[in-house]
Each structure stands twice: as C-alpha cells, then as structure tokens.
C-alpha cells in the first residue's frame, strides 16, 4: 500500500474536501460564538447584565452555554464522521489493503 497512490485517488481527495468544508464551517461558528460573549459584554453591557435567574445574568448563562455548544459541535462531528467520513475512509482502506494484514 503506497501512500502516494492513496493520496492521489479521487476518493481520498473527496474525503479530505468534505472533512475540510465541515471543519471550516464548525471552526467559523465556534469562533463567532466564542467571541460573541466578550463583544456582547463590551458593547451591550446593559443587555448582558440583565438578571435571568436570581443573581445570574445573561452573560453568565451565555458563558455556560459555550460548554454545551462545544459538546454539541463535537457530537455533530462524531455523527457526521460516522455517517459520511468513516465509510469513505473504510472503503479507501479496504481497496488499498491488498496483501496487507489489517
């Protein structure tokens, strides 16, 4: 199994292309969501300081939500990988595993 042969195949290029598109979209969303908190606190302090639950304001809830958003993005990635990326990678592996113990 030669790496150059695999890297030049259309299936491998397709796999890299769809993974790159997904990763860039997820990265952009993550950056926008992450930087929305400090920007909102800086430019909209009145809104972010509104109390929601007891002494907890919108800024604290937004900060807490970033953990959940990170987990959700990781879950979405795992689901997409299982349904789309992994079958393509497995097909490439099977096609190029001739004579190689797997």
C-alpha positions in Angstrom: 0.0 0.0 0.0 1.7 3.2 -1.2 0.7 6.4 0.4 1.2 8.4 -2.8 -1.2 6.2 -4.6 -3.9 6.7 -1.9 -3.3 10.5 -1.6 -3.7 10.9 -5.4 -7.0 9.0 -5.6 -10.2 10.8 -6.2 -12.0 9.2 -3.2 -9.3 10.4 -0.8 -9.4 13.9 -2.3 -13.2 13.9 -1.9 -12.8 12.7 1.7 -10.3 15.5 2.5 -12.5 18.0 0.8 -15.7 17.2 2.7 -13.9 17.0 6.0 -12.2 20.4 5.3 -15.5 22.0 4.5 -17.2 20.7 7.6 -14.2 21.6 9.8 -14.0 25.2 8.4 -17.8 25.7 9.0 -17.6 24.4 12.5 -14.5 26.5 13.2 -16.1 29.7 12.0 -19.2 29.0 14.0 -17.1 28.3 17.1 -15.1 31.4 16.8 -18.2 33.6 16.2 -20.0 32.0 19.2 -16.9 32.3 21.4 -16.1 35.9 20.6 -19.8 36.9 20.8 -19.6 36.8 24.6 -16.7 39.3 25.2 -18.0 41.5 22.4 -21.5 41.5 23.8 -20.2 42.2 27.3 -18.2 45.1 25.9 -20.7 46.6 23.6 -24.0 45.6 25.2 -23.4 45.7 28.9 -26.9 46.6 29.8 -28.3 43.6 28.0 -25.7 41.1 29.3 -26.2 42.4 32.9 -29.9 41.6 32.9 -30.8 39.1 35.7 -32.3 35.9 34.4 -32.3 33.6 37.4 -31.6 35.1 40.8 -28.3 36.8 40.7 -27.3 35.1 37.5 -27.3 37.3 34.5 -27.4 36.7 30.7 -23.5 36.9 30.5 -23.1 34.0 32.9 -25.7 31.9 31.1 -24.0 32.7 27.8 -20.6 31.7 29.2 -22.1 28.5 30.5 -23.7 27.8 27.2 -20.3 27.7 25.5 -19.5 24.4 27.2 -22.7 22.9 25.8 -22.1 24.3 22.3 -18.7 22.8 22.3 -20.1 19.4 23.3 -22.9 19.7 20.7 -20.3 20.6 17.9 -18.3 17.5 19.0 -21.4 15.4 18.9 -22.3 16.7 15.5 -18.8 16.0 14.2 -18.9 12.4 15.6 -22.3 11.8 13.9 -21.2 13.2 10.6 -18.0 11.3 10.8 -19.8 8.0 11.5 -22.3 8.5 8.6 -20.1 10.1 6.0 -16.3 10.3 6.7 -15.8 6.9 8.2 -17.5 4.8 5.4 -15.4 6.6 2.7 -12.2 6.1 4.8 -13.1 2.4 5.3 -13.7 2.0 1.6 -10.3 3.6 0.8 -8.6 1.4 3.4 -10.2 -1.8 2.0 -9.4 -1.0 -1.6 -5.7 -0.4 -0.7 -5.2 -3.2 1.8 -4.5 -5.9 -0.7 -1.9 -8.2 0.7 -1.6 -6.2 3.9 -2.7 -7.7 7.2 -5.4 -5.5 8.7 
